[in-house]
């Protein structure tokens, strides 16, 4: 199997994620996984912190402001960069970034892979949307 890490990039949709953005960036760098941020005009310092940590940032802009817009923008960016696979991870630190490495053996044989986390690890305020 080829080194799929070279063909995979991750997108982190953000909107006012100042409390978690630094930890997410650190975790992606520890795992040595390429990533970028797709922001929705955060006003809480998320973008400034990401810039301070020398992170690639894109705004959803022409695709709109929804989570679906972040997905569409992420697909365009990944395609323009020549990546074969694109992963998305919420910026809430509920899923360990290192666990994505376990996905690589299954990429070529599947159209889509979904990581599952225990519901009790999700903050109560976020459970409604999940």
PyMOL commands that place a pseudoatom at each C-alpha (Angstrom):
pseudoatom trace, name=CA, resn=UNK, resi=1, chain=A, elem=C, hetatm=0, pos=[0.000, 0.000, 0.000]
pseudoatom trace, name=CA, resn=UNK, resi=2, chain=A, elem=C, hetatm=0, pos=[1.214, 3.475, -0.848]
pseudoatom trace, name=CA, resn=UNK, resi=3, chain=A, elem=C, hetatm=0, pos=[1.785, 6.026, 1.874]
pseudoatom trace, name=CA, resn=UNK, resi=4, chain=A, elem=C, hetatm=0, pos=[-1.762, 7.375, 1.928]
pseudoatom trace, name=CA, resn=UNK, resi=5, chain=A, elem=C, hetatm=0, pos=[-0.727, 10.141, 4.295]
pseudoatom trace, name=CA, resn=UNK, resi=6, chain=A, elem=C, hetatm=0, pos=[0.810, 11.817, 1.225]
pseudoatom trace, name=CA, resn=UNK, resi=7, chain=A, elem=C, hetatm=0, pos=[-2.574, 11.713, -0.564]
pseudoatom trace, name=CA, resn=UNK, resi=8, chain=A, elem=C, hetatm=0, pos=[-4.822, 12.759, 2.310]
pseudoatom trace, name=CA, resn=UNK, resi=9, chain=A, elem=C, hetatm=0, pos=[-5.520, 16.182, 3.775]
pseudoatom trace, name=CA, resn=UNK, resi=10, chain=A, elem=C, hetatm=0, pos=[-7.864, 17.187, 6.564]
pseudoatom trace, name=CA, resn=UNK, resi=11, chain=A, elem=C, hetatm=0, pos=[-10.146, 20.192, 6.837]
pseudoatom trace, name=CA, resn=UNK, resi=12, chain=A, elem=C, hetatm=0, pos=[-11.157, 21.711, 10.148]
pseudoatom trace, name=CA, resn=UNK, resi=13, chain=A, elem=C, hetatm=0, pos=[-14.333, 23.812, 9.862]
pseudoatom trace, name=CA, resn=UNK, resi=14, chain=A, elem=C, hetatm=0, pos=[-14.285, 26.580, 12.464]
pseudoatom trace, name=CA, resn=UNK, resi=15, chain=A, elem=C, hetatm=0, pos=[-16.526, 29.286, 13.823]
pseudoatom trace, name=CA, resn=UNK, resi=16, chain=A, elem=C, hetatm=0, pos=[-15.463, 30.933, 17.085]
pseudoatom trace, name=CA, resn=UNK, resi=17, chain=A, elem=C, hetatm=0, pos=[-13.326, 28.005, 18.265]
pseudoatom trace, name=CA, resn=UNK, resi=18, chain=A, elem=C, hetatm=0, pos=[-10.786, 29.953, 20.340]
pseudoatom trace, name=CA, resn=UNK, resi=19, chain=A, elem=C, hetatm=0, pos=[-11.068, 27.462, 23.207]
pseudoatom trace, name=CA, resn=UNK, resi=20, chain=A, elem=C, hetatm=0, pos=[-10.000, 24.495, 21.079]
pseudoatom trace, name=CA, resn=UNK, resi=21, chain=A, elem=C, hetatm=0, pos=[-8.142, 25.686, 17.975]
pseudoatom trace, name=CA, resn=UNK, resi=22, chain=A, elem=C, hetatm=0, pos=[-4.645, 25.615, 19.455]
pseudoatom trace, name=CA, resn=UNK, resi=23, chain=A, elem=C, hetatm=0, pos=[-5.053, 22.061, 20.780]
pseudoatom trace, name=CA, resn=UNK, resi=24, chain=A, elem=C, hetatm=0, pos=[-6.381, 20.875, 17.412]
pseudoatom trace, name=CA, resn=UNK, resi=25, chain=A, elem=C, hetatm=0, pos=[-3.467, 22.408, 15.522]
pseudoatom trace, name=CA, resn=UNK, resi=26, chain=A, elem=C, hetatm=0, pos=[-0.977, 20.854, 17.949]
pseudoatom trace, name=CA, resn=UNK, resi=27, chain=A, elem=C, hetatm=0, pos=[-2.633, 17.423, 17.632]
pseudoatom trace, name=CA, resn=UNK, resi=28, chain=A, elem=C, hetatm=0, pos=[-2.573, 17.511, 13.814]
pseudoatom trace, name=CA, resn=UNK, resi=29, chain=A, elem=C, hetatm=0, pos=[1.091, 18.467, 13.860]
pseudoatom trace, name=CA, resn=UNK, resi=30, chain=A, elem=C, hetatm=0, pos=[1.923, 15.695, 16.355]
pseudoatom trace, name=CA, resn=UNK, resi=31, chain=A, elem=C, hetatm=0, pos=[0.212, 13.170, 14.071]
pseudoatom trace, name=CA, resn=UNK, resi=32, chain=A, elem=C, hetatm=0, pos=[2.087, 14.663, 11.073]
pseudoatom trace, name=CA, resn=UNK, resi=33, chain=A, elem=C, hetatm=0, pos=[-1.161, 14.984, 9.116]
pseudoatom trace, name=CA, resn=UNK, resi=34, chain=A, elem=C, hetatm=0, pos=[-1.633, 17.810, 6.605]
pseudoatom trace, name=CA, resn=UNK, resi=35, chain=A, elem=C, hetatm=0, pos=[-4.595, 20.058, 7.335]
pseudoatom trace, name=CA, resn=UNK, resi=36, chain=A, elem=C, hetatm=0, pos=[-6.138, 23.456, 6.792]
pseudoatom trace, name=CA, resn=UNK, resi=37, chain=A, elem=C, hetatm=0, pos=[-8.853, 25.498, 8.436]
pseudoatom trace, name=CA, resn=UNK, resi=38, chain=A, elem=C, hetatm=0, pos=[-12.087, 26.601, 6.807]
pseudoatom trace, name=CA, resn=UNK, resi=39, chain=A, elem=C, hetatm=0, pos=[-13.414, 29.432, 8.905]
pseudoatom trace, name=CA, resn=UNK, resi=40, chain=A, elem=C, hetatm=0, pos=[-16.777, 31.161, 8.968]
pseudoatom trace, name=CA, resn=UNK, resi=41, chain=A, elem=C, hetatm=0, pos=[-15.665, 34.698, 9.883]
pseudoatom trace, name=CA, resn=UNK, resi=42, chain=A, elem=C, hetatm=0, pos=[-14.838, 33.951, 13.520]
pseudoatom trace, name=CA, resn=UNK, resi=43, chain=A, elem=C, hetatm=0, pos=[-14.805, 36.980, 15.794]
pseudoatom trace, name=CA, resn=UNK, resi=44, chain=A, elem=C, hetatm=0, pos=[-13.370, 35.476, 18.990]
pseudoatom trace, name=CA, resn=UNK, resi=45, chain=A, elem=C, hetatm=0, pos=[-9.680, 35.297, 18.062]
pseudoatom trace, name=CA, resn=UNK, resi=46, chain=A, elem=C, hetatm=0, pos=[-9.764, 31.852, 16.397]
pseudoatom trace, name=CA, resn=UNK, resi=47, chain=A, elem=C, hetatm=0, pos=[-8.169, 33.126, 13.197]
pseudoatom trace, name=CA, resn=UNK, resi=48, chain=A, elem=C, hetatm=0, pos=[-5.576, 35.226, 14.978]
pseudoatom trace, name=CA, resn=UNK, resi=49, chain=A, elem=C, hetatm=0, pos=[-4.515, 32.195, 17.050]
pseudoatom trace, name=CA, resn=UNK, resi=50, chain=A, elem=C, hetatm=0, pos=[-4.335, 29.986, 13.945]
pseudoatom trace, name=CA, resn=UNK, resi=51, chain=A, elem=C, hetatm=0, pos=[-2.241, 32.624, 12.147]
pseudoatom trace, name=CA, resn=UNK, resi=52, chain=A, elem=C, hetatm=0, pos=[0.026, 32.907, 15.181]
pseudoatom trace, name=CA, resn=UNK, resi=53, chain=A, elem=C, hetatm=0, pos=[0.577, 29.136, 14.862]
pseudoatom trace, name=CA, resn=UNK, resi=54, chain=A, elem=C, hetatm=0, pos=[1.358, 29.477, 11.139]
pseudoatom trace, name=CA, resn=UNK, resi=55, chain=A, elem=C, hetatm=0, pos=[-1.695, 27.560, 9.958]
pseudoatom trace, name=CA, resn=UNK, resi=56, chain=A, elem=C, hetatm=0, pos=[-3.291, 27.623, 6.506]
pseudoatom trace, name=CA, resn=UNK, resi=57, chain=A, elem=C, hetatm=0, pos=[-6.691, 29.320, 6.738]
pseudoatom trace, name=CA, resn=UNK, resi=58, chain=A, elem=C, hetatm=0, pos=[-9.480, 29.729, 4.206]
pseudoatom trace, name=CA, resn=UNK, resi=59, chain=A, elem=C, hetatm=0, pos=[-12.815, 31.489, 4.591]
pseudoatom trace, name=CA, resn=UNK, resi=60, chain=A, elem=C, hetatm=0, pos=[-16.024, 29.781, 3.423]
pseudoatom trace, name=CA, resn=UNK, resi=61, chain=A, elem=C, hetatm=0, pos=[-16.870, 32.985, 1.583]
pseudoatom trace, name=CA, resn=UNK, resi=62, chain=A, elem=C, hetatm=0, pos=[-18.259, 32.256, -1.858]
pseudoatom trace, name=CA, resn=UNK, resi=63, chain=A, elem=C, hetatm=0, pos=[-19.682, 28.910, -0.693]
pseudoatom trace, name=CA, resn=UNK, resi=64, chain=A, elem=C, hetatm=0, pos=[-21.842, 30.413, 2.068]
pseudoatom trace, name=CA, resn=UNK, resi=65, chain=A, elem=C, hetatm=0, pos=[-21.652, 30.095, 5.848]
pseudoatom trace, name=CA, resn=UNK, resi=66, chain=A, elem=C, hetatm=0, pos=[-23.106, 26.655, 6.659]
pseudoatom trace, name=CA, resn=UNK, resi=67, chain=A, elem=C, hetatm=0, pos=[-21.256, 23.483, 7.621]
pseudoatom trace, name=CA, resn=UNK, resi=68, chain=A, elem=C, hetatm=0, pos=[-22.153, 22.178, 4.159]
pseudoatom trace, name=CA, resn=UNK, resi=69, chain=A, elem=C, hetatm=0, pos=[-20.403, 25.227, 2.725]
pseudoatom trace, name=CA, resn=UNK, resi=70, chain=A, elem=C, hetatm=0, pos=[-17.277, 24.250, 4.640]
pseudoatom trace, name=CA, resn=UNK, resi=71, chain=A, elem=C, hetatm=0, pos=[-17.458, 20.782, 3.099]
pseudoatom trace, name=CA, resn=UNK, resi=72, chain=A, elem=C, hetatm=0, pos=[-17.822, 22.161, -0.429]
pseudoatom trace, name=CA, resn=UNK, resi=73, chain=A, elem=C, hetatm=0, pos=[-14.981, 24.638, 0.102]
pseudoatom trace, name=CA, resn=UNK, resi=74, chain=A, elem=C, hetatm=0, pos=[-12.805, 21.887, 1.595]
pseudoatom trace, name=CA, resn=UNK, resi=75, chain=A, elem=C, hetatm=0, pos=[-13.416, 19.601, -1.387]
pseudoatom trace, name=CA, resn=UNK, resi=76, chain=A, elem=C, hetatm=0, pos=[-12.413, 22.366, -3.786]
pseudoatom trace, name=CA, resn=UNK, resi=77, chain=A, elem=C, hetatm=0, pos=[-9.243, 23.177, -1.854]
pseudoatom trace, name=CA, resn=UNK, resi=78, chain=A, elem=C, hetatm=0, pos=[-8.217, 19.505, -1.575]
pseudoatom trace, name=CA, resn=UNK, resi=79, chain=A, elem=C, hetatm=0, pos=[-8.888, 18.939, -5.273]
pseudoatom trace, name=CA, resn=UNK, resi=80, chain=A, elem=C, hetatm=0, pos=[-6.966, 22.072, -6.288]
pseudoatom trace, name=CA, resn=UNK, resi=81, chain=A, elem=C, hetatm=0, pos=[-4.021, 20.883, -4.174]
pseudoatom trace, name=CA, resn=UNK, resi=82, chain=A, elem=C, hetatm=0, pos=[-4.092, 17.445, -5.839]
pseudoatom trace, name=CA, resn=UNK, resi=83, chain=A, elem=C, hetatm=0, pos=[-5.109, 15.375, -2.824]
pseudoatom trace, name=CA, resn=UNK, resi=84, chain=A, elem=C, hetatm=0, pos=[-6.991, 12.127, -3.423]
pseudoatom trace, name=CA, resn=UNK, resi=85, chain=A, elem=C, hetatm=0, pos=[-8.652, 11.923, 0.010]
pseudoatom trace, name=CA, resn=UNK, resi=86, chain=A, elem=C, hetatm=0, pos=[-10.188, 14.561, 2.254]
pseudoatom trace, name=CA, resn=UNK, resi=87, chain=A, elem=C, hetatm=0, pos=[-11.086, 14.183, 5.904]
pseudoatom trace, name=CA, resn=UNK, resi=88, chain=A, elem=C, hetatm=0, pos=[-13.156, 16.504, 8.061]
pseudoatom trace, name=CA, resn=UNK, resi=89, chain=A, elem=C, hetatm=0, pos=[-12.917, 16.857, 11.807]
pseudoatom trace, name=CA, resn=UNK, resi=90, chain=A, elem=C, hetatm=0, pos=[-14.866, 19.147, 14.090]
pseudoatom trace, name=CA, resn=UNK, resi=91, chain=A, elem=C, hetatm=0, pos=[-12.771, 21.553, 16.107]
pseudoatom trace, name=CA, resn=UNK, resi=92, chain=A, elem=C, hetatm=0, pos=[-14.136, 20.434, 19.484]
pseudoatom trace, name=CA, resn=UNK, resi=93, chain=A, elem=C, hetatm=0, pos=[-11.444, 17.927, 20.493]
pseudoatom trace, name=CA, resn=UNK, resi=94, chain=A, elem=C, hetatm=0, pos=[-13.950, 15.103, 20.961]
pseudoatom trace, name=CA, resn=UNK, resi=95, chain=A, elem=C, hetatm=0, pos=[-12.221, 12.810, 18.463]
pseudoatom trace, name=CA, resn=UNK, resi=96, chain=A, elem=C, hetatm=0, pos=[-8.491, 12.116, 18.863]
pseudoatom trace, name=CA, resn=UNK, resi=97, chain=A, elem=C, hetatm=0, pos=[-6.635, 13.239, 15.755]
pseudoatom trace, name=CA, resn=UNK, resi=98, chain=A, elem=C, hetatm=0, pos=[-4.177, 10.351, 16.035]
pseudoatom trace, name=CA, resn=UNK, resi=99, chain=A, elem=C, hetatm=0, pos=[-7.088, 7.937, 15.495]
pseudoatom trace, name=CA, resn=UNK, resi=100, chain=A, elem=C, hetatm=0, pos=[-7.284, 9.076, 11.868]
pseudoatom trace, name=CA, resn=UNK, resi=101, chain=A, elem=C, hetatm=0, pos=[-4.092, 7.146, 11.212]
pseudoatom trace, name=CA, resn=UNK, resi=102, chain=A, elem=C, hetatm=0, pos=[-6.173, 3.983, 11.751]
pseudoatom trace, name=CA, resn=UNK, resi=103, chain=A, elem=C, hetatm=0, pos=[-8.294, 4.944, 8.725]
pseudoatom trace, name=CA, resn=UNK, resi=104, chain=A, elem=C, hetatm=0, pos=[-5.508, 4.754, 6.162]
pseudoatom trace, name=CA, resn=UNK, resi=105, chain=A, elem=C, hetatm=0, pos=[-5.624, 0.959, 5.594]
pseudoatom trace, name=CA, resn=UNK, resi=106, chain=A, elem=C, hetatm=0, pos=[-9.311, 1.267, 4.643]
pseudoatom trace, name=CA, resn=UNK, resi=107, chain=A, elem=C, hetatm=0, pos=[-9.233, 4.312, 2.348]
pseudoatom trace, name=CA, resn=UNK, resi=108, chain=A, elem=C, hetatm=0, pos=[-8.692, 2.678, -1.025]
pseudoatom trace, name=CA, resn=UNK, resi=109, chain=A, elem=C, hetatm=0, pos=[-11.475, 0.106, -0.546]
pseudoatom trace, name=CA, resn=UNK, resi=110, chain=A, elem=C, hetatm=0, pos=[-14.180, 2.539, 0.619]
pseudoatom trace, name=CA, resn=UNK, resi=111, chain=A, elem=C, hetatm=0, pos=[-16.008, 5.587, -0.655]
pseudoatom trace, name=CA, resn=UNK, resi=112, chain=A, elem=C, hetatm=0, pos=[-16.501, 7.045, 2.803]
pseudoatom trace, name=CA, resn=UNK, resi=113, chain=A, elem=C, hetatm=0, pos=[-15.241, 6.368, 6.311]
pseudoatom trace, name=CA, resn=UNK, resi=114, chain=A, elem=C, hetatm=0, pos=[-16.848, 7.725, 9.469]
pseudoatom trace, name=CA, resn=UNK, resi=115, chain=A, elem=C, hetatm=0, pos=[-15.245, 7.920, 12.900]
pseudoatom trace, name=CA, resn=UNK, resi=116, chain=A, elem=C, hetatm=0, pos=[-17.495, 7.225, 15.857]
pseudoatom trace, name=CA, resn=UNK, resi=117, chain=A, elem=C, hetatm=0, pos=[-17.084, 8.619, 19.333]
pseudoatom trace, name=CA, resn=UNK, resi=118, chain=A, elem=C, hetatm=0, pos=[-18.890, 7.768, 22.524]
pseudoatom trace, name=CA, resn=UNK, resi=119, chain=A, elem=C, hetatm=0, pos=[-21.869, 10.071, 23.070]
pseudoatom trace, name=CA, resn=UNK, resi=120, chain=A, elem=C, hetatm=0, pos=[-20.847, 10.655, 26.677]
pseudoatom trace, name=CA, resn=UNK, resi=121, chain=A, elem=C, hetatm=0, pos=[-17.583, 12.284, 25.523]
pseudoatom trace, name=CA, resn=UNK, resi=122, chain=A, elem=C, hetatm=0, pos=[-19.528, 15.039, 23.759]
pseudoatom trace, name=CA, resn=UNK, resi=123, chain=A, elem=C, hetatm=0, pos=[-20.100, 18.173, 25.832]
pseudoatom trace, name=CA, resn=UNK, resi=124, chain=A, elem=C, hetatm=0, pos=[-23.771, 18.456, 26.838]
pseudoatom trace, name=CA, resn=UNK, resi=125, chain=A, elem=C, hetatm=0, pos=[-24.167, 21.750, 24.942]
pseudoatom trace, name=CA, resn=UNK, resi=126, chain=A, elem=C, hetatm=0, pos=[-23.083, 19.982, 21.704]
pseudoatom trace, name=CA, resn=UNK, resi=127, chain=A, elem=C, hetatm=0, pos=[-25.159, 16.795, 22.110]
pseudoatom trace, name=CA, resn=UNK, resi=128, chain=A, elem=C, hetatm=0, pos=[-28.304, 18.308, 20.620]
pseudoatom trace, name=CA, resn=UNK, resi=129, chain=A, elem=C, hetatm=0, pos=[-26.637, 18.779, 17.227]
pseudoatom trace, name=CA, resn=UNK, resi=130, chain=A, elem=C, hetatm=0, pos=[-25.115, 15.310, 17.321]
for i in range(1, 130): cmd.bond("trace and resi %d" % i, "trace and resi %d" % (i + 1))
show_as sticks, trace
zoom trace
